[in-house]
Amino acid sequence: MNEYKIKLNGLKDGSYSNSFTIRGEFFEAFNTSEIKFVDIDIDTMLKVENKRFDLQIKSKGIVKDIACDICTEKIDVPVASELNYIIKRGFGTNFEDENVIFLDESDRELDLDNIFYEMIVLAFPTKRQHKLNSVNDDECNKEMVNLINKYSIKENKNIDPRWEALKKLK
């Protein structure tokens, strides 16, 4: 994935912007993700001042064909995120700050593949479901929801009386 890099060497003081487009083939390299199809635009702004690099990354787009948590129908989920980093040259000793990227003195460019991957995955919501319509009712497939409810295993709320007797010993 050579297209997700920013050149760092030879930059004079100033601001440098780049735009990247992330599509499904991006996630093929990361086969551990449930995300497979995306349409995300990412803009970066690199500010250089006295050999200090500040990187701002903004992403906005859609993760496609994800199963709804309620009815399992495929939906598209919007994602957006913004991250800020400080890029430092040399061997870093403070690895506690996740907003600092340490690069070797000989590195001529910054590879953004893993940063973009983490940014998208972390912006992806843990609960994915259809949007609510104007009457606060979700747009889930009602037929599928009824089938799920019909075949779901209901928990037995009756407690074995022997356990009740043991509770009295407390």
Buried (B, 14 or more C-beta within 10 A) or exposed (E): BEEBBBEBEEEEEEEBEBEBEBEEEBBEEBEEBEBBBBEBEBBBBBBBEEEEBBBBBBBBBBBBEBEBBBBBBEBBBEBEBEBEBEBBBEEEEEEEEEEEBBBEEEEEEBBBBEBBBBBBBEBBEEEBBBEEEEEEEBBBBEEBBEEBEEEEEEEEEEEEEEEEEEEEEE
